[in-house]
């Protein structure tokens, strides 16, 4: 998701003083970059699968629209969302232009939400042009993934940013309000966080600080548990917000153990 009316004004108001104090930059010796080469290669495979899933869903969406089948189109749109939402760990930080075109909200003229408003809001199928544009952008991203750098620092920042966003931006009604799939968006976000942490950082942190590694894993599981509810209305927004903030704090503690800088406040609002 690329927020156009994000939570900037809440960044300092919403976070506790202890969180703000912890999110400060530290020096990095870049030791991890070489050691993580194999890990980033594995992560590249994972995100290629996720974007491939989103692209396949978008292509199915176009076929359904061609057949003027609204219910088929809705299912395809939802199917495309899962892979995309898992990918948000890296999209806003590493490919912001494509992220904005694919997933801007609430004032969307392109991407998922431009289609969503017409398809789910008014049962219209005249969104072939928007769907073709979405397919082109996802195809562009699928190509870029194969060779683009995946800096560990940016990926750690992405973990913090997405966890913060889940608690601050989505729990109050969510991103996909017209389709009613905001809860699935958040669940897929957490799945993407888990995927990135497990693939990129879990082994290194377990070796440098086993207790902290356990804490990170427990906090990811806590986010997941808070989203195992029947519907969006039964989420406890205060607990979800707190869990997101606690995860950010833990990542700031983990960053030096990974020879990385702590995520900055401004990183969380991108």
N, C-alpha and C positions, 0 to 999 in steps of 0.2 A: 504494500500500500504506500502511495505517495501522498501524505497529508498536505492539503492546501490550507486548512484552517487548524493547524496542529495545536499542541498544548504548550507553546513557548512560554506564555504568560504563567503557566502553572508549573514550569520546571523548577523554579526556586520556591514557589509557594506550596507546591504539592509534595516536594521532597522534604524529609525531615532534615534538621540541621546536621545530624550525624552523617546522613547520606551525602549532603553537599560537601562536608569536610573531607569525606573519603574520596570523592571523585576529583582528584587532582593529578596532574601529569607527573610522571617520573621518568627518569632516563631509561633508555633501552639499549642494550648492547647488540641487539639483532642476532644473537646466537641462535635463537629458535628458528630463524628463517631457513637456514640450510638443513637443520635437523628435521624440519617439518615437510620437506619436499615430498616424501612418500605419502604423508597424510593429506596434503593438499591435492595430490593426484587422485587419491581415493575419494576425496570430497567432490572433486570435479566430476567423477563418475556418478555420484549420488545426485548432484544438482542437475546433471544432464538428464538423468531419468525423470526428475521432477518437472523440469521444463518440457521434456518430451511428453509427459502426461498432460500438461496444460495445452500443449500444441495439438495433441491428438483430440482432446476435448473440443478445442476451438474448431478444428476441421469437421468434427462430427456435428457441431453446432451449425456450421454452414450448410451441411447436407440436410439437416432437419429444416432449416429455414427455406432451403430450395424447395422442399416438399410441403412447405406451409404448415408444418406440424409443430404447434406451439408447445405441447407437453414434451415432445422429444427434444425440442430446442432448450427448454428449461433444464432438463436432465443433463444435457450435454454441457450447458453453461456451468452447472454445479460441478460436474466432473472435471472441467478444466480448472476450476478454482483451487482444488486440493493441491495439485502440484505447484501452482503459483504461490499459494500461501506458505507452503513449506520453504519456498525459495527466498522469502523476504528477509532472511538473515543477511543475504548478500546484495540484493537488488538495489535498494535505495542508496547504499554506500558505494557500490562499485559500478553500477550502470544507472545513475539517477535519471538520465534523459529517457531511457526506455522504461524505467519504473514509473515515471510520471505519465508517459503515454499509455501504458498498459493498465495502470491502477489508480489514477487520480480520483479523489472524491472529496467533498460531495458534489462539486460543480464540475461534472465530467462531460467532455465533448468527444472523448475517444476512450477506447479500452473497455474493460469489463463492465464498468458501471454505466457507461453510456448505453450499452446494450441492455443491461439489467433494467433500467428505468422503463424502457419501451416494452421489453419482452415480458417482464413480470408485472410491471405497473399497469400496462394497458393492453396486454395480450397481443402485441403487434409483432409481426415477423419481418417488417421492412427495415431490417438492420443488417442487410448483407454487406453494405459498404463498411459499416463499423466492424463487422466480423472479419472481412477481408483485411482491414487495417490491423486488427488484433492478431490475425494469423501471421501477417508480415512482420509485425514487431516481435512476436514470440519466436518466429523463425530466425530473425536477426539475432535475438538473444541466444538461441540454441547454437548458432554458429560462433558467436563471441565466446561462449563458455569454453569452447574447445581449446582456446589459446590464451585467453586473457589472464593477467596475473591475478592471483588469489592471496593477497597479503594477509598473513595471520592477524596483524593488528586490526585491519579493517573488518575481518570476520569476527574477532572478539568484540569490537565495537558494535557489530551487527547483532550479536547475541544480546548485549545489554539494551540496545535500542528497541529491539523487538519485544523483549520481556517488559520493558517500561511501557511500551505502546499498548500491550495487551491490557495492562491494568489501568492506564490513564485514558486511552482513547477509544477502546472498544467495548468496555464493560458497561457503558452507559447507553447502549443501544446498538453499538457495533457499526461496522462498515457497510455490510450488505443488507440494509434495512428493508429494501423493497422486495428482495427475494426471500428474506427471512433466514438467511444462511450465516449470519454473523457468528453464531456459536461454533459452527463448523470452521469458519475462518480462524477463530482463536485456537481451536483444537489443532488445526493444521499448523498454525504458527508454533505452538509448543512442540509439535512433532518435528518441525524444522529446526528448532533450537536444540532438541535432543539429538537429532541427526548430526548437526554441526559439532556440538560439543563432543559427542561420542567419537566421531571420526577424526576430529582435529586435535582436541586438547585433553581428552580424558586420560590417556596413557601417560603423557608428559606430566600432568598435574599429579597423578597417582604416584609417580616416582619421586616428585619433588616435595609433595605435601599430601600424604594419603588422607589425613583428616579433612583437609579443605576439599579434596576431590570428592569425598563422600558427601560433604555438605552441599556441593554444587549439584550432585546427582539427586540428593533428597529434595532440593528446592525445585528442580525441574519436575520431579514427581509430584510435589505439592501443587504446582501450577496445573499439572495435568488433572489431579484429583479435583481441584476446585471447578474444573470445567466439565466434570462428569455429572452433569445435571440434566434434567429433562428438557429445559428450554432456557432461553436467555433471561427470562424474568426471574428465574430461581438462582441465578448467580448471586453470590455475596460480593458486591463491588468493592467494599472496604477491604475484605480479606484478599481479594484478587489484586487490588492495588498494592496492598502491603506485601504480598508475595512477590510481585514484580519488583518492587523497590528492594526487598531483601536479596533477591537474586542479583540485582545490579551491584549492591554492596559487596556481595560475595565475589563477584567477578572482579571488582576492583582490588580485592585482596589477592585473588588468584593471578592477576596480570603480572606482577613482579616475579612470581614463581615460574611464569612462562617466558620470562625475559621480554615482556611486552609492557607498553604504557597502559596506565589506567584509562578507561573510557572517560571522555570529557563530557561535561554537561551539554555542550553544543552538539556533540555527536548524537545524543539521545533525541534531538528534535529534528533530525534530518529525515 
